[in-house]
Amino acid sequence: MSQKTQERTRANDESQRSAPPPLYRVVLLNDDFTPMDYVIRVLETFFSLDREQAMRLMLEVHHKGSAIAGLFSRDLAETKAALVLQDARAHQHPLQCVVEKN
């Protein structure tokens, strides 16, 4: 292998390694039926927020219509969103949670 080929291969390897995977937002959407206490519990349970952070984020959802609960890799974001939706349905709440590319 020539020196130029080795340099190009090394440059390609470095550029591939330096790019972090894209992050995805998990967004909670407001509705008029899900109790605020339940949203706080979801944020504490599934996103590991403390009570104060969860309260602040729940109020943002309530007043602005949506809020970002966290940034994660694609697989983790989709898993968290699915768990939130599954829990909401199990508790008969219409809470919506979506995943968006950051």
C-alpha positions as CSV (number, residue, x, y, z in Angstrom):
1,M,0.0,0.0,0.0
2,S,1.4,3.4,-0.9
3,Q,1.9,6.1,1.6
4,K,-0.8,8.3,0.0
5,T,-3.3,5.4,0.3
6,Q,-2.4,4.9,3.9
7,E,-2.8,8.6,4.6
8,R,-6.3,8.7,3.0
9,T,-7.3,5.6,4.9
10,R,-6.1,7.1,8.1
11,A,-7.9,10.4,7.4
12,N,-11.2,8.5,6.6
13,D,-10.9,6.5,9.8
14,E,-10.4,9.6,11.9
15,S,-13.3,11.5,10.3
16,Q,-15.6,8.5,10.9
17,R,-14.6,8.2,14.5
18,S,-14.9,11.9,15.3
19,A,-18.5,12.3,14.3
20,P,-20.7,11.5,17.3
21,P,-24.1,9.9,16.7
22,P,-27.0,12.2,16.2
23,L,-29.2,13.0,19.2
24,Y,-32.9,12.8,19.3
25,R,-35.3,14.8,21.5
26,V,-38.0,13.1,23.5
27,V,-40.8,15.7,23.6
28,L,-43.9,15.6,25.9
29,L,-47.0,17.1,24.5
30,N,-49.7,18.9,26.5
31,D,-53.3,17.7,26.7
32,D,-56.3,18.8,28.8
33,F,-56.8,15.4,30.6
34,T,-53.5,14.0,31.9
35,P,-53.1,15.1,35.6
36,M,-50.0,17.3,36.3
37,D,-49.0,15.0,39.2
38,Y,-48.8,12.1,36.7
39,V,-46.6,14.0,34.3
40,I,-44.3,14.8,37.2
41,R,-44.1,11.1,38.1
42,V,-43.3,10.2,34.5
43,L,-40.5,12.8,34.4
44,E,-39.1,11.5,37.6
45,T,-39.4,7.8,36.7
46,F,-38.4,7.7,33.1
47,F,-36.1,10.7,32.8
48,S,-34.5,10.7,36.2
49,L,-35.4,14.3,37.0
50,D,-35.6,15.4,40.6
51,R,-38.9,16.8,41.9
52,E,-38.1,20.5,41.2
53,Q,-36.8,19.8,37.6
54,A,-39.9,17.6,36.9
55,M,-42.2,20.3,38.2
56,R,-40.5,23.0,36.1
57,L,-40.7,20.9,32.9
58,M,-44.3,19.9,33.6
59,L,-45.2,23.6,33.8
60,E,-43.4,24.2,30.6
61,V,-45.5,21.5,28.9
62,H,-48.6,22.9,30.4
63,H,-48.0,26.6,29.4
64,K,-46.1,26.2,26.1
65,G,-47.8,23.0,24.8
66,S,-44.7,20.9,24.8
67,A,-41.2,20.4,26.3
68,I,-38.1,18.4,25.7
69,A,-37.7,15.8,28.4
70,G,-34.3,14.8,27.2
71,L,-31.7,14.2,24.4
72,F,-30.7,10.7,23.7
73,S,-29.3,8.3,21.1
74,R,-32.1,7.2,18.7
75,D,-32.6,3.8,20.3
76,L,-32.7,5.2,23.8
77,A,-35.1,8.0,22.8
78,E,-37.5,5.6,21.1
79,T,-37.4,3.2,24.1
80,K,-38.1,6.0,26.6
81,A,-41.0,7.3,24.4
82,A,-42.5,3.9,24.1
83,L,-42.2,3.3,27.8
84,V,-43.9,6.6,28.6
85,L,-46.7,5.8,26.2
86,Q,-47.1,2.3,27.5
87,D,-47.3,3.6,31.1
88,A,-49.7,6.4,30.2
89,R,-52.1,3.9,28.5
90,A,-51.8,1.5,31.5
91,H,-53.0,4.4,33.7
92,Q,-55.6,5.5,31.1
93,H,-54.0,8.9,30.4
94,P,-53.8,10.3,26.8
95,L,-50.3,11.7,27.4
96,Q,-48.4,11.9,24.1
97,C,-44.6,11.7,23.7
98,V,-42.8,12.0,20.4
99,V,-39.2,11.6,19.2
100,E,-37.6,14.2,17.0
101,K,-34.2,14.5,15.5
102,N,-32.2,17.2,17.2
